[in-house]
Amino acid sequence: MPFPRTLSTLGLSMVVLTTGCPGDGDTDTVITEDTAPPVITLFGDNPILLAEGDLFGDPGAVATDDVDGAVEVVVTGEVDSDRHGTYVLTYTATDAAGNEAAVTRDVVVSFEGQLAITTVGPNLALLGIDADGRIVERSRSDLGSAIDHYSINFGGFSITKHPTLANTVYVTSFNECSQWGVDGVGCWGNARIDRYTYDANTITHDGLAFLMQTPLRLTTPSFDSGSGVTTVPVTNQGSASVTITSVTTESLDEDASFASGCDAVTLDPGQSCDLTMTAGESAIDDVAFDFTTSLGTARGRFIVNDETTTVRGPLFDETLPGLPPCASDFDDAFQVGGCAPTAMAFSADGTRAYVNDDDEDAVVVFSIDEAGDFTFINVSDDVVYQGIAVNGANTALYNGANVLEISGDDVTEVSVDDGGNATEVVTDTNGTELMVTTYDNETLQVWDISTTPLAPTLVSELDPSGSRARFQHHSEDLGQFVTVDHAVISSITFDGTTLVEAGSLDIPVDLYTCPAEDRRGGGGGGDQGCYRAAYRSVQMSADGSMAMASGFVNPYDQDTFDALPAMGFVTSFSVDPSTFALTEQTRLDLDGNARSVLFVETP
């Protein structure tokens, strides 16, 4: 009876059939090709679930082949267990015949903490806060070349999440008057609104949503000591082309010279041309430039103060079409615009934005297109402090106890009272629409706006002991609130009827001890006499277990600026679930002021 003998060589299966008795030489040989790939078996789970920060060890895999037996398994792909995301590992095995098999394993790294976004001077940072309150900067984004020669005073003032664009926030920013500036540029200028998107690991600048200043700008000058030539670039920082017909000056000394490289030039967005000056016997220290452009006439200025060179303008004689009036509001210093956008609120459908201009105490109204860009509509007065909110029906706008009616593109005052920072419209667990604010920078207030939006009813109010309620935030169910003053954070409970203080915590910020001869008086959280450090914004997690406050540092002189280890900070706090007491956990010092912080959910 025949029986087979199977051999394997060079990927072929050779089957030898014996048809006679062993030894008589009567055999048939059949050669078949090996076409079956190995079989890979994964050890461990698929997918593997990890919490961010956990150590990852690959459980591995084995592969067997019906001809070759055990086959080597090659793994490709990497897992970074310190970053949220889904990582794919590919396991490959190849037998001697070249048959390849591959299987994949997902490793899902989850972030289980709280995400926050904060301003860091002109930049925006994405932060992660773990259960122990440790703060880690996960990503940072800047404004790129658009930030050229903006003042050290320049910083973001509000971060507001768009209601319909996924994972999108808008930031208002400008030069802030009360913060000292080493380059002498002054204040109330360079105002803009920028759009950012984020995921759990990264924040990205998505572009300029609206430039709240005239588009032409004198940018960083340069000086060639060999030739004595000073060059001042003129840059178009807007979103449309601008034609410059001519640039002249009459303020140079007779022995100095001026040449314009900007005559009969059309600047597309981002393009520049140069103005040049050559000094004679006297140094060039203050020169005015007169511009004739397709936008109108304007004036700019080159200034040297105490060996510090600055440029201002150009600003136009009248407000340009498409810009709010504050864009051309300037004084004798020729600062770049007067707009100071602070708080922002969106309509529920995301098609309108309302921005508080702190310089004019006004609301600037914008429409928003599908791409998320802004178009200026109009301005309404009678808004104070830095907080505004819109009701769900988009019929009423609130600024503290100020109430304004929204009718189409028009916003008109209904009642005028003291405003408030951190004004919000929220809905409680019963579906009642409420307005929450820090009235007159002193008092936490809750108003019922569900029945008569234009005539709110006060539900409860509270003055935190030993501090003021300058900024506020709350848990998702409105059962807990936190308020912050310059150097005090307070915990407050709310049962739907009454606000009750649970306690407060002093949080002074001492960063640097000034020399005795430099000490000066003043108020604020960490005031050592030659600088001021103060908290300005606060957030609470949805479940009320965590809070975070952010702040800024304002040095009063160059020596202090050089010595300070930080210009801003964020601090995390735990909230006791029984007593609602606050405990300071971690402070992260930053290299720029953190005037605003916003908690966001992990995408």
Disulfide bonds with the S-S distance in Angstrom:
Cys177-Cys187 2.07
Cys262-Cys273 2.03
Cys326-Cys339 1.99
Cys514-Cys530 1.74
